[in-house]
Amino acid sequence: MNTLTRQVVQRPCLSIFLIALMLFMGLQYKPAILNYTTRFVDFANYMLYHGMTLFPIADDLKPYPDYTIANTFLVYLASLPFGRVSILSMGLPYCISAALILVFIYKLGALHDKKWGLYAALLALLTWGFLDAVNSLALDVYPALFSVMCFYLAYSGTLKQQRWRLVLVFVGLALGFMFRGPIGLIGPAVVVGGYYLLSRQWRTLVLFSLISGLLFIAGVALLAWAAHVQGGPAFMHEVLMMQGLDRVASNHKPRYYFYFTGGLITYGITVFFALNVIFRKCRSLCSTKRTLDCDLLLYLTVWFLALILLFTIPNSKKARYIVSITPAIALLAAYIFVDKNPLFATARNWLLGLCLKLPAVGAGLALAVWVYNFYAATPLQPNFLGVFASFVVLTVVRYFMDRNYYVHPHRELIVLAFGVAAFLALDAFFFNPITFHLELAIEPTPKFLPYWFW
């Protein structure tokens, strides 16, 4: 046990990656792929049986204009050794990306305080919008990864006087375009550009803007060329419209308030505590004499607000489109544990109290659903056994915590980790099964796949 603990302490990034990867892969468990992601199964199956193409091919044997081929290629690589597409091979690229997001969140916070990084990584796992994006196989997980990766490279490059890291930032932007098209480059570029602007690195900002613009033009040109080769002028026009102009001016109602109301609510308590930190540190953030910690808080605030404003412009709006705010709000919210000022004492105690109550909340929700099902026309179907079994296990764990770690110097971290475990159990056994069965009832073409690779 001591050896394992030593390894975790000595290699925190590897430990976070492996633990997060196992958690995300476990949360992928479901009998079928539903909703818009069913087309991803068709893309992967076509590539597995017919070989590479420049754009994904759907079951009607026509190239699909709304996505690049990068994610399909990763699913193809994960499926190839076993000769079939499975739930795990579909989810593996997303789970790896999500685990890497947690690693970079930790590394970014650890530039100031390792505790800040650890708390932020845990708070990211308490963010329902982030978990839902991974579980639902949303391609927006990739821009989230490249946003935090590019910001980390730019910010750490300045702190450590390693300007060559800017080259890796451009690699990250190019990868963002490969996986999500134009918006996959624009989002990370806005995050990094905002940092260079606020830190008054004018020459770097001009250079960054120039090269980012050239990368964008080159990416669009390559996208258009590939579309022309794949399907001719008509398909090229369709690709440029669906991955560009149609995202801005679509048939959807504008709803400019969406990301300031319902869109943020899905990011749960993490965004609430992030806003709490922004509000309470507002005077310090606006000061001309800021500490290093306040500098980072300012950059994270602009990251958060800039992406909200950016994604408010297109008419089409979904909560998963802004999953790139997760690293920013997780690090902002984690600051309540870094700054021991009485200013955050109430927020800190409230969050820790909620973490301890989450198992009972889960059991109460399951009991309420059980009673509701006696009267409902369409009964809800959570995993009652899983909810109550996890409640029993977590209750025993809490008893052990209270007996042995009540005055432990890292009790806050232990309680937060306990809350994360309770939240993940609630997500796996309560929310995910209910959502899955409700969607399965109205899904015309579910894709039933084996869970395991083999």
N, C-alpha and C positions, 0 to 999 in steps of 0.2 A: 504493500500500500504506500509506504514511504517512497519507494522507487518511482511508482506511478505519479505521485504528487510532485516529486522532484522533476520528472520529465515534463509535466504540465506547466510548471513554473518556469523551467528553462526554455521551453519551446511553446510559448503561448499562442503564436499564430497558427502553428501546425495543429495544436490541440483544439483551438477554436474551429478551424476548418474541418477537422475530422468529426468532432462532436456535432457541429451544425449540419454537415453533410448527412450523417446518420439520421438526425432529427427530420430534416427535410425529406429524405427518401422514405422514412416511415410515414410521414404525413401524406405522401403520394398515394397511399393505399386506397384503392377504389376498384370496382369491377369494370368500369367503362369510362371512356372519354366522352364528354358531352359538350354541347353548345358550339361556339365558333371554333374551338380547338379540334373538333372532329376532322376538319380539313387538314390539320397537321399530320394526322394519322395517314390520310391519303397521300400527302406529299412524301412521307417517309417510306410508305409501302411501294410507291412507284419507283423511287430511287433505289430501294433495296432490290427490286426485281428487274428494273430496266436500266439502271445506271445513272450517271450524273447528267444534269441539265443546268442551264444558266438561270432558270427560274423554276420554282416549285410547280409540279404537275399534279392537278387534282384528278378525281376519279372520272371526270369527263374527258380526260386526256388533253385538256387545254392548259396552257401555262397560266399561272395565277399572278396577277399584276401587283397585288397589294403587299407582297412580302419579298424580301431577298432570299437567297438560297442558303445563307450561312447556318441558320438554326437547323434547317432540314439536313444539312450535311453532318452536323454534330449528332443528330438523332440517328442518322444512317450509320455513322461510325460506331455508336453505342449498340446498335442492333445487329451490325454485320457479323460479329464473332458468333452469335447465336442463331443467325439466320431468320430472325423474326422480330417484329416490333412488339414491345411489351410496355406496360405502364412504367416500369423502371427505366427502360431505354428512352422512352418519351420524356420522362422527367429529369433524367440525369444531367443534361446540360444546364437546365434551370437551377437544379439543386447545387451544382458546382458553382454557378454564378452567384447564387444567394449566399453560399458559404463564404465565397471570396469577398462579397460585400461586407459581411461581418468582420472578416480579417482586416480589411482596409479601414473600417470604422474603428476597430481597436487600435490599429497602427496610427491613425490620425489623432485619436485622443491621447495615445501613449506618448506622442511627441511632447506633450505637456505633463501628463500624469498617467501612469499605467492604470490607476484606478478609474480615471475618466474613460479610458478606452473600454475597460471591462464592463462598467455600468452601461455605457452606450450600446455595446454589443447585446447585452441582456435586454435593454429597452427596445432595441430593434425587433427582438423576438416577441415583445409584448405589443407589437404594432400589427393589428389585424389586417390592414390594407396590404402590408408587405407579405405576410403569410399567404393571404388570399391570392396575390399575384403569382407567387411561386406555385401554389397548389393548382391554380387554374391555367398554368402554362402560358402566362402572359409574356409576350416578347419584350414588354417594357422593363422586365428585370435586367436585360442587357444594358440599356442606357443608364440604368441605376448603377450598375457595376462600373461602367466607364466614367460616369460622373464622379463617383467617389475616388476611383483610381486616378483620374486626371487631376482632381483637386489635390489629392495627397501628394502626387508627384510634383505639382507646381508649388504647393505650400512648403513641403519638406525640402525641396530644392532651394527655396529662398532661405529657410532657417539654417540649412547645412552648407550654404554657399556652394551648391552643386548645380550650376546652371544647365549642365548637360541633360538634366532630367526633363527639360522642356522638349527634347527630342522624343522622349517616351510619351509625353502628353500628346504629341501629334500622332503617334502610333495608336494611342487610345482613341483619339477622335476618328481615325480611319477605321478602326475596328467597330466603333459605334455606328458608323455609316454602313459597314458591311452587314451588321446584324439587324439594324432597324431602319435603314434608309436615311433620308435627309434629316429627319427628326432625331435620329440616333447620334448625329454629329452636333446638331444645333443645341440640344440640351446640355451636354457636357461643355461645349464651347461657351455657353452663357455663364455657367458656373465658374469656369476658370477665368473668363474675361472679367466677370464681376470681382473676382479676387484681385487681379492685377490692377483694376481700376481703383478699388478701395485702398490698396496698399501703395498706390501712386507710383507704380513701376511703369512709367510712361513709355519708355523705349521698348520694354518687354511687351507691353500691351499692344503697341503698334505692330511689332513683329508678329505677335501671336495672332492678331486680327488679320493681318495680311496672309500669313501661311494658312490659317484656318479657312479663310475665304477661298484660297487656291485649292485647298483640299476639298472643299465643298463643290467647287466647279468641276474638279477632276472626277469626284465621285458621281456627280450628276451625269457627266459625259460618259463615264464607263457604264452607268446604269442604263442610259439611253442606248448606247452601243449594244449592250447585252440584250436588251429588249428587242432591238431591231433585228439582231441575229436570230433570236428565238422565235419571234412572231411577226416580223415585218413592221412597216410604218404604223399600222393601226394599233398593234399591241404596244409599240413604243409610246404612242400618244396616251394610251390607257394607263401605262405604268407611270408616266410623268404626271398625269392628272391624279391618280389614286394615291401616289406617294408624295404628292406636292400640293397642288392647288385645291384639290377636293377635300383635303384635310382642313383647309382654312375656311373655304366657302362650301359647305355641304348643305343637305336638306334639313339638317337638325336645327332646332330652335337655338338661338344664341345662348341663352341662360348664363349670362356673364357672371352671375353670382354663384354658380355651381361649386367652384373650388373654394369658395369662402364659406360654404354651408355644408351641404350633404357630402361633397367630395372630401372634405377634411374629416368629417365625423367618422368615416371608415378607418381613419388612422388612429382612432381611439385615444387612450389616455396619454400616449406619447406626445401627440401634437398639443394636447391640453397643457402638459407640463413644459413643452417647448415655448408655447406662447406665454406661459407664466414667467419663464426666465427672461424672455424678450421684454415683457412689460416691466418687470422689477429691475432689470439692468439697463433700461432704456437710457437713463441719464448717463451712466458710465459708457455706454456704447456711443453716445453722441459727443463725449468729451474728446478734446484734442490730446489729452494725456492719458492714454489707455495702457493697461497692463497687457502682457502677451496673451493672457487668458481672455481678456475682453476683446482683443483683436480677433481671435479665433471666433468668439461668439458673434462678433459683427459680421465676419465673412460667412458664417453659417446662416445668420439671419437673412443676409442678402441672397444667398443660395436658395433658401426656402422661399422667400418672397418672389425672387426673379422667376423661378420655375412656375409658381402659381400664376403669375401674371402672363408668362409665356404661353402656358397651356389654356389660358382664358381666351386668347385670341381666336383659335379655331372654333367653329360652331359645334363640332363633334366633341363631346366631353364624356369621359368615363373616369372613375376613381383610379383605375389601374394606370392611366396615362401619367399620373404624377408620382408613381412609386419612387422616382429619383429623389424625392424630398426625404425619404426614410433616413439616410445617413445624417442629414442635417438636423432633423428634428430629434433623432436619437441622441446625438451629441449635445444638442441644446438642452434636452430634458435631463440628461445625465449630470448636468452641471449642478443640480440641486444637491448632489452627493459630494461634489468636489468642493464647493463653497460652503463652509460650515457656518456662515453668517446666519444669525437668527431669522434673517429675511426669508430663508427657505425652510425653516424648521417645520412649519405647518404643512407645507407641501410634501416634505420628506416623510413626515409621520403619517400623513394621509395615504400616501402611496404604499408604504410598508404595511400599514394596517389593512389596506385592500388586498395586498399579496397574501397575507395570512388568512383572509376571509374567502379567498377565491375557491378553495375546495368546497366549502359550505355553500357558496353561491352556485357552483356547478351542480351540486346535489339538489339544491332547492329548485333550480331550473328544470332538472330532469323530473323531479317530483311533480312540478306544475304541469309539464307536458304530459306526464302519465295520466293526471286527472283530466286534462284538456281532451285527451284522446277518447275518453268515454263519451264525449258530446260532439266531437268534431266530425264533419262530413268527410274530411280528408285527414286522417291521423298523421301526426308527425312521427318520424322514425329515427330518433337518436339511438345510439348504442347504449342502452340502459345499463347493461352489464359492465361495459367499459367505464361509464361515468361513475357508477357506485363503487366499482373495484378501485379506481384511481382515488376516489374520495377516502376510502379506507386506508389505502397505502399512504396517501399524503397526510392523513390524520396521525398515523403512526410516526411518520417522519417529523411532523410538527412537535409531537410529544418529545421525541428524541432531541430535536433542536432546542426546545425550551429547557430541557434538563441539562444539556451539555454545552450549549452555545448562547445562553441567555446574556451573558456579559462578555462574549467573545469580541475581540477588537474588530473582526470582520463580520459582525452580526448583520449589518445592513446589507452587505453583499450576499450573504447566505439567505436572508429573507427575500431579497429580490430574486435570487435564483429559484427559490421555492415558489414564488409567485409565477415565474416564467414556466416552471414545470406544470403548475396547476393550469395555467392558461393554455399551454400546448395540449394538455390532456383534454381540456374543455373543447378546444378546436378540433382535435382528432375524434373524440367520441360523441360530441354534441352538435356543434355547428356544421361540420363537414358532412356527417351522415344525413342530417335534416335537409341541408341544401341539395345534396346529391339526389335524394329520393324525390324531392319536389321537382327538380329539373328533369330527372329521368321520366317522370310522368308526362311531360310535355315535349320531350325530345323526339323528333321524328326519326332520326338516324343515329342512335347511339353506337359507339364503336367499342364493343366488348373485347377486351384484351387480357391476356394473362398478366399477372402482377410481376412475376419473377422474370429475369432475363432469359432463363433456360426453359 
